[in-house]
Amino acid sequence: MSTSDAVARIATGLVVPGDLDRMPLHGEGLRVHASRALEEAGVTIAEWPDVHESGLPVVLHDAACPLVPSGFIRSAVSQCPEDGLLVAVRPVTDTIKRLDGEVVGETVDREQLFIVTAPVVLSPQVATALEQLTEWGLPALVRELRERLPVVFLEAPSIGRRVEDASAVLALEAFEELDPV
């Protein structure tokens, strides 16, 4: 019996497609890492038509967040509101300025900003109501759904950060070695 066979199934889910899916991290593609985390968390991986009709919460994972711990995914599923969604986020650490035309203006309060990471968990009711995911990028999906649904934001661990290019993957590898999960 494999490790994932011994885990109680808590949700269905999928890894959303992205440009970085095959980028290597520790010799495996980012998508492999994300899929493994879902399996270890007790999430049954399937395609959208099967996922959204399962009657279970639906976990959307992004390969660009390859090292989200399986325990964090389980916690996110357990905290998802019955009639809404849960969104994992990371705090913004950069200084953000407003632009007025071409003039740099005031600094935006970082406390009001966040970066969407993985996972995004849809309650069974929300998942069933969605015929299809019109926008695969998690940030765009969250922007679309948060206007009409209850949303719980949950701060993701730093190891679950989003990577945007090869240099960010190298930094994540180094970070993991210094601060293992």
N, C-alpha and C positions, 0 to 999 in steps of 0.2 A: 504494500500500500504506500503510495507516495504521500509526501507531506500534505499536498493540496487535497488528497482524498480524505484525510483525517480532519479537515477543517469544515465546520458547519457552514453551509451555504447561506449567506446573509443578504445577498443582492445579486442582480445581474449587471453586466456592464460591458464596456468596450473601451479600447484605446482609440481616441479620435485620430484620424489621419493628419499627418503634418509633414513638413519639408525635412525635418530632422530625424525621422523614424529610423533610418539605417546608420546614422552617425554613431561611430563606436565609442563605447565607454567600458573600460576594463575588458576590451576584446569582444563585446557584444553590442548589438544595436540598441539605441535608446528604447525602441518599441519593446524589445525583449525584456528589459528591466521593468518597464511599466506593466507589461502583461504579467510578469512574475509577481509583482507586488499585489496586483488584483487577485490572482490565484491564491496567494498566501493569506490574503485578507478574508477569503471565503466568498469571493465574487466569481460567479459563473460568467465566462466571457462568451459573448454571442454577437451576432449581427443585429442591427437596429430593429428590424421587424420582430424578431424574437425577444429582444431585450425590452422593448417598450410595452409588450403585451404580457410580461411575465407575472405581474401582480406583486412584484418585489421592488424595493428601491432600485434605481438605476444609477450606477456609478460611471461617470465619464472621466476617463483619465487621459492625460496628454503626455505623449512620449517626450515632449520638451521639458517635462518635470520627472525625470527617470528614477530618482531616488526617494520618492515619497515612501515612507515606511508603511508596511502593511498594517501595523497597529493604529497608525493615524487614519488610514482608510476605514478601518472598522469603527473607530471613534466617530468619524464623519458620518457614516451611515446611521449610527445610533442617535446622532443629534439632528438629523434632517427633520424639518417640520412636516407634519402629516399632509399639509396642503401646499407645500412650497418646495424650496430647494436650499441646499447647503452649499456654500462656496468657500473653498479653501483660498486663503489670501496670504500674502507676505507684505510687511510694511514697506513703504517707499522710503529709501534712504538718501536719494539724490535731492538736491535743491531744485525746486520747480518754480519757474517764473511765469507770470502772465505776459502775454504779448498784446500790445495795442498797436495794430498795424505792424510796423517794423521796429517799434520801440519796446524795449524790454521794461516790464513794469514790476509790480510788487511780487514778493515771494509768496507762494501758496503754502498754507499751513499743511505740513505733511501728515498731521494727525487725521486729516480728512481724506487721505489718499491711500490706496492699496493696489497691489498687483495681484491679479487673478492667477492662481496656480492650480494644482490638481490635488484632490479630485473636486468635481462638481457632482453633487448627489441630488437626483430628482426623486421626489416622493412617488409612490406608485400611481397616485391620482394624476400628478403632473405628467409623468411619463406616458400614461395611457392616453391622455388628452393630446399629446403631440403626435401628429401623423408622421412627421419626419423632422429631422434636425435640419433646418434651413441654413444654418450657419454653423459649420463644424468648429471653428475656433472658439475655445471656451470663453475668452473675454467677450466676444461678440454675442455669444449665446446668453451669457449672464446679463449683458446690457439689455438685450431684448426681453428676457423674462423678468428681470427685477422690477420693471415698470408695472407689472400686473400680478405679481405673486409675492407671498411672504418669503423673505430670504434671511438665512442665518449665515453670518460670516464667521469663519473659524480660522485662527492664525495657524498656518502650516509651519512645521519645523524648518529651520534654515536649510537642512539637507534636501528639502523638497522644492527648492528654488527652481525657477524656470531658466533654461539655457536658450540662448539665441544663436550661438555659433560655436565653431570648434574651440575657440579660446575659452569660452565659458565652460565647455565640457572639461577641458584640461584643469581649469580652476576647481570645478566640482570634484574631479578625481583627487586633487591635492587636498581639498577641504575634507573629503571623506576620510582620507588617511589620518588627518589631524584630529578629527572629531567624529569617530565612528558612531553609527546609530546602534 
